[in-house]
Structures are given as structure tokens and as C-alpha cells.
Amino acid sequence: MFFNSNLKIFTSFLINNNYFLAGFGTKELGDGRKSENLISFFKKNNINFSKIIVPKQIHSTNVYFYQQATNPFLVEKIEDIDGLITKEKDVVLTVITADCVPIIFIEEKEKIIGISHQGWRGSIKRMSQKMIDKVIEAGGKIENLKILIGPSIGDCCYDVKEERYYQFKEEFDSYSEKIFRFFKGGWHLSLAKLNYLLLIDKGVKKENIDFFPFCTNCDKKRFFSYRRYKRKKNEEYGEMVSFVLRKF
Ligand SMILES: [Zn+2]
């Protein structure tokens, strides 16, 4: 994962062909809850698109397969979903996050793209694995998938209550040593690592997954963080937008 200083987004060398554009926004892109910010980003950088799909996220594992427009406008909002998939070109799939984990899926051969949002609720319900099932249903293959795990809160800052710890331990006993760290009197969870392990378990090759190693709560300059907002006074709130687009 690296910062593309022209576009001012985080992206990955895994996506190294011209068919796709994928990225994770920072504060520089503005508050992701406002679609205008993403529209002006695409216009400013002369990137063609015909539609931006904006989910109304509800911490579910619902995935919407976008095939055709249901309105004539640039922005199409889809209710009650946390994942999007399409085979269409010029369609920008988005999610917004501020500590939760954004994940981008690109099936290079069949040219299927997807994006999902998962906080602890989506992660424990294995949203990232459901996304892969949907890519396969749409005609894709696991071996052709490139996956990017975007900026989220690190285990440095994501302490969870004991009850939550046991809930995860019950569901993911075999990886609980890898996803939890105990320090400062409490259990700390890495949602990014959990999702990484879920993808590996599903059969995605290690070399086809890229992930962002830093923490949204620690890096105030670049990222909005829900935790930071909740814990600190006078903290501005916003969300980062992540997107994926099939260009050809
Ligand atoms: Zn941190």
C-alpha cells in the first residue's frame, strides 16, 4: 500500500493495470459522507465515470449486485447494504469508514469489482468471506482476486470489553491469539488482521492481499476516527471514502 501523491489517495501496486482504479481516501479528499467531494475528486483528476453508488450502511452482511441504473442521476443510493459488486464499467462503488475496515475486491480476469465495509459486527459475521461468495456467484474465481484491506483502527487503540473478547474468541478460537493483544489491562483487537485471516482461510493467496499497516486513531493528520471523536473533546468528525472503478 502506498500514498499516490498525485491523486492523494492510498492505493496498491497489486492493482497495476489500466482496467481498474481503486483507492482509500484521507482527510484531504474531504468528508466522505458528502458525495460532492468524491465527484469533484473524479472531475479534478479527469477520471471518467457515469455513476457513483453509495450504500446506506447498516453493519450488515447484505451485498448488492449492481447491474443497471434505477435512476438517471450521477449518485445512486442503495439502502441497507454494506457490500457492492458489479461487472459494469464506469461505475464507482464506494463505502465510507472511520475506524471500520474498508475492503476492495478486484477479479482481474472476469473484471468483477467489489467493495465492503465491516466494523466488528460485519467482521464477526464474516462479511469479507461473503463478498468472495458473491464474486464467485457473479462468475469470478478466487485465484484471480486481488484484495486491498484499507485503513482502519489498529490494535494499538481498539480495546474491547471482556464480553466482546469472549464473543470473538468463541467465533474465532483458532485465531484469537493472532487477533488479540493484552496490554494496559485490556484486550485489544485487530479487525484488519481478522479480515486478513478470513480471506486466507477462504483460499485467497497471501501475495494477492495488500493491507494498510497503520491506524486511523493514531494518525490524526490523515484520518478521521470515530473512537478519537468519542474520546476527545473538540474533535471534528467525518468519514473517509474508499472506492473502486472499472475503467474499461
Ligand atoms: Zn492506534
Boltz pocket constraint, residues with backbone or C-beta under 6 A from the ligand:
constraints:
  - pocket:
      binder: B
      contacts: [[A, 153], [A, 154], [A, 155], [A, 156], [A, 157], [A, 158], [A, 215], [A, 216], [A, 217], [A, 218]]
      max_distance: 6.0
